[in-house]
Amino acid sequence: MRAVLRFVASVLMVSGVLMIGDAGATLLWQEPVSAFVAQRQQNDLEEAFAATPESQPKPRQGRPPKQKPIPGSAVAQLLFPTLDRKYYVIEGTKTTDLRKGPGHYPDTALPGQSKTVAIAGHRTTYGAPFRTIDKLRRGDRIDLRMRYGTYVYKVQKTRIVDPSQTSVTDNVGYDRLVLTACHPLYSAAQRIVVFARLVKRP
């Protein structure tokens, strides 16, 4: 009986240590299990982005395609030079989409269409691609690499808004990039929104 109790106690202690370690990793970095899953998904998106589907015409430099991207497809690579981070972007912002990486809002434009391009991302789970977007400052560079060329944006401002404020993705008459994520960390009470303006096109 004592041996069984000692075994159970050992299992509980090890489980407790693992849970504390997981919580610590999440607080300091991101949730490790979902991060592993997201990295595998990012690898798949990288391969898909590198290959132009045979069913689609070869993109022309600086010319956005007329047809909308296929839901769930790899549409871009998002680079944050000042944060030393880069991610592949999927078409769509459903829960299953954002588990793979940042997601492009399907009802917003693509770069080069003189409209707003909006992308959402997680901050604490599934690779936490937008965890540090609060560190972006006015003038910081953001690159959006498409199959038809790379678009360079400069950060204009960052705002904290209510989740119901969907007007942040509205068109404003020029090429703009909008990044959205839950705020603060570990909460969905608000949204952090980064606005950036196009400064260089292919």
N, C-alpha and C positions, 0 to 999 in steps of 0.2 A: 504493500500500500504506500509506504514511504517513497519507494522508487518511482511509483506512478506520479505521486505528488511533486517529487523533484523534477520529473520530466515535464509535467504540465507547467510548473513554475519557470523552468528554463525556456520553454516555448513562448510563454507570455512575456518574459523578459526580452527575448530576441525580437519578438513581434513589436514590443514597445520601442525598442531601439530603432528598428527599421521605420516605424511610423514617425518617430521624432526626426529621423534623418530625412525622410521624404518631406516632412513639413518644413524643415530647415532649408532644404534645397529649393523648395517652392518659394519661400520667402526671399531667399538671397538671389535666386536665379529664375527658375521656372519649374513647372511640374515635370519631373524626369521621365515618367512613363509615356505621357503624351508627347513629350519632346522627341523621344526615340521614334514614335510612330510618325510624327510630322516630318522628321528628317528623311525617313524612307519615302514619304510622299513627295517631298521636295526633290529627291533624286529622280523620281518618276516624272515629275513636271519638267525637270531640266532636260531629260531625254526627249520628252514630247515637244518641248519648245524648240529644241535644236532641229527637229525633223518637221518640214512643211508637209502636211497631208497631201497625197497625190490628188485628192478630190478638189483641192483648192489651187487657184492659179498662183504662180510665184509672185510674191509681193514686190511692188516697185518702190524704190527708195523714196521716202518722204510722202508716200501716198497711202493714207489709211484705206483699208478695204471697205467696199460698199456694203457687204453683208456683215451682219452682227456675228461676233464670236460664238462658237458652239458652247453651250453650258457645260461646265466641267472641264473645259480645255485649258491648256497653258497659253496665256495671252501675252505675258511680258516678264521681264526681269526688273525688279525694283532694287535700286542701289542707294545706300546712304553713306557717301564717302566720309562724312565727319563722324559717323558712328561706327564705321568699319563693319557694316552689315549689308547683306544682300539676300534677296529672296525671289523665288519664282511666284508669279501671280496667276491664280486660277479665275476662270470666268464664273462668277456667282458668289453670293454672300450667304447661302444657306449654311446651317450648322455643319453639314457634311463637307461643304466646300472649304470653310474656314479651318477645318481640321487638317487640311493639306497645306495651307499657307494663306497669305493675304488674298482677299477676293475682290474682284472688280465688280462694282455695282452695275448690273446689266442695263439699267435704265439711264446710265450716264454715257458720255461720249468716249471715244478713243482719242489718244493724242493726235494733234494735227487737225482736228475738226473745229477749232476755235470755240470750244465749249468746255464744260467742266468734266474732268475725269475723276472719279471717286473710287477709293479703295479702302476696304475695311480689314482689320486684323486683330488677333488676340494679343493680350499683354502678359498673361501668366500661364497659359496652357498652349499645347500644340505648337511648340517651337517659339512661342511668345515673340512673333516678328515685330510687333509694335510696342514692346515693353518700354523702350527708351525713347519713344518719339517725343516725350516731354522735354528731352534734352536738346531738341532741334531749336536753333535760334534764327532770328531774322537774317537772311542772306546766306544761310547754309544751303548747300547744293543737294538736290535729289535727282537722280537719273532714272528714267523709265525707258528701258531698252525693248523696243518692239521688233517684230520680224522685218519691218519696213524702215527701221532707223532708230536712233537714240534721241530722246527728247530730254533736255536739261531744264530743270526748274530751280527757282530760288525761293526759299521760305519767306513768306510775307508776315504771317502771324500765327499764333496758337490761341484757341478759345476753348473754354469749358462750357458745354451746353447741356440742356435736358435731352433725354432720348427722343422726345417728341418733336424736336426741332429739326425736321427733315429738310428745311430750306437751305441748309449748309451745302447741299449738293446741287443747288440751282445753278443754271447758267448765268454768267455775268458779262458776256460779250467778248471774252478773250479766253485763250487757252489757260486753264487753271487746273491744278492738281489738288485734290482734297483727300486727306487721310483721316480715318475715324477709328476710334477704339474706345472700349469701356474705361471709365474713370470714376474714382481712383483705382489703384491696383486692388485686385480681389473684390471688386464691387462693380455692379452695373447701374449704379444710381445715376450716373451722368455719362457724358461722352467727351473725350478730348478730341479736338479737331485741328489739324494742321493745314493751313492754306499756303499754296505755293504757286508762283506764276511762271509760265514758260519764258525762258530767256534765250534758248537756242534750239533750233530744229535741225533735222538732217539736211 
